[in-house]
Amino acid sequence: MPIRLIGLVSGQAWYPHSMRTRDLWTACCALSFGMAASCNPATPGRCQPAAASQSTPATAEAPASASATASPRTAPVPRWSSAEIEALASQTDPGVWKPKLGEIVRATLEGAVDEELVFPHIGSLRDKLLAAMNDPTWQEKDHRGFSLALWGRYLLSLWSDPRDEALVKRWLEERKDFATAAPAGLTGSTIEEALEKWRDHHFASEGIPKGKPRTSNQVRILARSGDHALAEHDVRYMHWGYATQLVLTKSGDQWGLRIVMHTRTDHFD
């Protein structure tokens, strides 16, 4: 897939745009490094291989696409296209949209559909998600203790509509094992500026002040829709690394971080 380089400045950000920047990044590294698989606690059905080291910190944006495989521990889940997901927003018959919405939420949980594919449609599906989470079948827990209602709250937390503040707080308490509210003040006039504030904050908390050399790391914009965005920060050391997903929303003329999720830890041979 072609990658268009907009800019490259040492210590700053580069912006390649491709269908699956994250998949390309991971695939290239798999050829060069021995990597241990690690699981995203947000989507426990998916075990992700570690991503690679990158010599230049980066910010990239990758439009969404669907993953192809389901967890082997569950029944196969349907593949969904962006158009099919969006079509549910206009569907009025609960007997039609509710089971289909449940399939999409389950597919996201099991890792058969990436959050990047679903993310742009969460806003249009918000009312249906809120209604479906009251259904008794959505309250039923699987062998891991997870329910569709819990994962409905996860998707709505990714969107972080101001009207859902109480719901987001509930989900953060439910998943405090890996998710926290973002520190205050990480804002900027652009998404990239807000993400640079995050990088400065993160490395300062690691004892590396702004302007000092940092380990290899990359920030990528995974999905964006209107005033909502989902990004990922990969950090790489010699033999291990980790990934953090970042939820951002725009208020007025400022983008700001809302949620920080530690989604992956990797160990390299």
ZIZI-V974742 format. One record per helix or strand of 3 or more residues. SS is the DSSP state (H for helix, E for strand). FROM is the first residue (numbers start at 1). TO is the last residue. If there is no record, write none. Layout:
ss:SS from:FROM to:TO
ss:SS from:FROM to:TO
This chain:
ss:H from:21 to:30
ss:E from:59 to:62
ss:H from:82 to:90
ss:H from:94 to:109
ss:H from:115 to:119
ss:H from:122 to:132
ss:H from:136 to:139
ss:H from:148 to:159
ss:H from:162 to:174
ss:E from:179 to:181
ss:H from:191 to:205
ss:E from:216 to:225
ss:E from:228 to:236
ss:E from:240 to:251
ss:E from:254 to:268
